[in-house]
Amino acid sequence: MSTSSPNLLVTGGAGFIGSNLTLALQEKFPEARLTVIDDFRSGDFKNLRGYRGDFVAQNLATLDWREQFGNEKFDAIFHLASITDTTLHDQFVQVHDNVESFRRLLNFARPSTTRIVYASSASTYGPASAASVESNGAAPANIYAFSKTIMDNVAMREAQENPSWTIIGLRYFNVYGPREAHKGVPASMVYHLAQQMKAGQRPRIFKHGDQKRDFVYVKDVVEGSILALEANQSGIYNLGSGQARSFNELVDVLNKCLGTRFQPDYIENPHAHYQNFTEAGLDKVRSALGYQPAFSLERGVADYVQWLYGD
Ligand SMILES: NC(=O)c1ccc[n+]([C@@H]2O[C@H](COP(=O)([O-])OP(=O)(O)OC[C@H]3O[C@@H](n4cnc5c(N)ncnc54)[C@H](O)[C@@H]3O)[C@@H](O)[C@H]2O)c1
């Protein structure tokens, strides 16, 4: 970033990752002019405690950007707003709200070629049995993932047609960390299992706990997203920990951090199309953005448990 007082906008800034990103940007660029847009459909103002910037409460799927912002020039727009409840099966609403929100934003940003960093998702890969790399084709298994796939398609078409415009898509994997409690059921399994165990209950996981996830700590995701401010060409990149870890291992790590010795309570998996494996291939994002995750599952969960229950 060529200025120490950039004009930055974050959509979805009342949400989990968006609020962590907004507060990190405020800390990294104390002189920045910050604006958040969020319609609170799954966010919460409490996530933004200590935030000193502007807040626009608008639905991005219908927002008239020119009317709202005139010719204001942003240095970058981070677009994280999205329907994030993957169990919402209304195909029209998922695709309309997620894709049209993005299209409106792109239409506003195109004349000034404002840098765009947007949240895509590991779910675009669909079922996998090995590390997913960006050159894999998309295979969305639900309507949420389909909406993210269309956003990737639109973004790369725009980037191709406008070579001087930098558009970066980030495929977040299974993110966990502070400021996710407001999500309820869609919050991470790290959060839900920690809450069960903290309440003295055995952690409930699907039989037999050997399914694996790339659990990535939100601080790494925020760091990787901020690195995208420096990227000099458009692209889509994975953001994960780079390691698939099983739910059994997660329970072990939580037991260590919480000082408990719970055995998992294995339950039937009711989902026919369940992802048994996710892992981010990181070669491309390492070389393009210089991203290097700092938090192993052990370190991330320890940091998170301290944030949740520490004194
Ligand atoms: N959490 C994860 O593990 C994960 C994984 C992959 C991708 N992502 C993506 O990262 C982004 C952030 O996810 P999150 O986990 O912080 O979820 P979240 O639900 O906490 O945050 C999303 C925010 O967007 C807002 N929003 C949704 N639609 C909007 C609209 N039309 N107009 C205005 N505001 C709107 C919500 O109110 C909410 O505050 C999303 O794009 C999500 O798809 C998250």
PDBQT file of the ligand as one rigid body, heavy atoms in Angstrom, charges set to zero:
ROOT
HETATM    1  N1  LIG A 401     -16.012 -18.870   8.174  1.00  0.00    +0.000 N 
HETATM    2  C1  LIG A 401     -15.513 -19.709   7.282  1.00  0.00    +0.000 C 
HETATM    3  O1  LIG A 401     -15.033 -20.807   7.631  1.00  0.00    +0.000 OA
HETATM    4  C2  LIG A 401     -15.518 -19.357   5.817  1.00  0.00    +0.000 A 
HETATM    5  C3  LIG A 401     -15.014 -20.309   4.913  1.00  0.00    +0.000 A 
HETATM    6  C4  LIG A 401     -15.018 -19.996   3.544  1.00  0.00    +0.000 A 
HETATM    7  C5  LIG A 401     -15.472 -18.763   3.105  1.00  0.00    +0.000 A 
HETATM    8  N2  LIG A 401     -15.960 -17.859   4.014  1.00  0.00    +0.000 N 
HETATM    9  C6  LIG A 401     -16.446 -16.575   3.494  1.00  0.00    +0.000 C 
HETATM   10  O2  LIG A 401     -15.888 -15.525   4.276  1.00  0.00    +0.000 OA
HETATM   11  C7  LIG A 401     -16.807 -14.445   4.346  1.00  0.00    +0.000 C 
HETATM   12  C8  LIG A 401     -17.070 -14.074   5.790  1.00  0.00    +0.000 C 
HETATM   13  O3  LIG A 401     -17.688 -15.194   6.448  1.00  0.00    +0.000 OA
HETATM   14  P1  LIG A 401     -17.927 -15.229   8.012  1.00  0.00    +0.000 P 
HETATM   15  O4  LIG A 401     -17.568 -16.582   8.483  1.00  0.00    +0.000 OA
HETATM   16  O5  LIG A 401     -17.276 -14.044   8.630  1.00  0.00    +0.000 OA
HETATM   17  O6  LIG A 401     -19.510 -15.126   8.100  1.00  0.00    +0.000 OA
HETATM   18  P2  LIG A 401     -20.511 -14.090   8.816  1.00  0.00    +0.000 P 
HETATM   19  O7  LIG A 401     -21.873 -14.599   8.558  1.00  0.00    +0.000 OA
HETATM   20  O8  LIG A 401     -20.095 -13.895  10.234  1.00  0.00    +0.000 OA
HETATM   21  O9  LIG A 401     -20.242 -12.747   8.020  1.00  0.00    +0.000 OA
HETATM   22  C9  LIG A 401     -20.933 -12.362   6.855  1.00  0.00    +0.000 C 
HETATM   23  C10 LIG A 401     -21.399 -10.930   7.041  1.00  0.00    +0.000 C 
HETATM   24  O10 LIG A 401     -21.980 -10.467   5.818  1.00  0.00    +0.000 OA
HETATM   25  C11 LIG A 401     -23.176  -9.760   6.118  1.00  0.00    +0.000 C 
HETATM   26  N3  LIG A 401     -24.020  -9.835   4.918  1.00  0.00    +0.000 N 
HETATM   27  C12 LIG A 401     -24.456 -10.962   4.284  1.00  0.00    +0.000 A 
HETATM   28  N4  LIG A 401     -25.136 -10.635   3.188  1.00  0.00    +0.000 NA
HETATM   29  C13 LIG A 401     -25.143  -9.284   3.111  1.00  0.00    +0.000 A 
HETATM   30  C14 LIG A 401     -25.713  -8.348   2.172  1.00  0.00    +0.000 A 
HETATM   31  N5  LIG A 401     -26.387  -8.754   1.100  1.00  0.00    +0.000 N 
HETATM   32  N6  LIG A 401     -25.527  -7.026   2.419  1.00  0.00    +0.000 NA
HETATM   33  C15 LIG A 401     -24.839  -6.606   3.481  1.00  0.00    +0.000 A 
HETATM   34  N7  LIG A 401     -24.282  -7.437   4.397  1.00  0.00    +0.000 NA
HETATM   35  C16 LIG A 401     -24.441  -8.764   4.204  1.00  0.00    +0.000 A 
HETATM   36  C17 LIG A 401     -23.750 -10.473   7.327  1.00  0.00    +0.000 C 
HETATM   37  O11 LIG A 401     -24.663  -9.682   8.064  1.00  0.00    +0.000 OA
HETATM   38  C18 LIG A 401     -22.483 -10.805   8.116  1.00  0.00    +0.000 C 
HETATM   39  O12 LIG A 401     -22.138  -9.778   9.029  1.00  0.00    +0.000 OA
HETATM   40  C19 LIG A 401     -18.047 -14.888   3.595  1.00  0.00    +0.000 C 
HETATM   41  O13 LIG A 401     -17.990 -14.391   2.271  1.00  0.00    +0.000 OA
HETATM   42  C20 LIG A 401     -17.935 -16.397   3.600  1.00  0.00    +0.000 C 
HETATM   43  O14 LIG A 401     -18.631 -16.974   2.527  1.00  0.00    +0.000 OA
HETATM   44  C21 LIG A 401     -15.991 -18.143   5.347  1.00  0.00    +0.000 A 
ENDROOT
TORSDOF 0
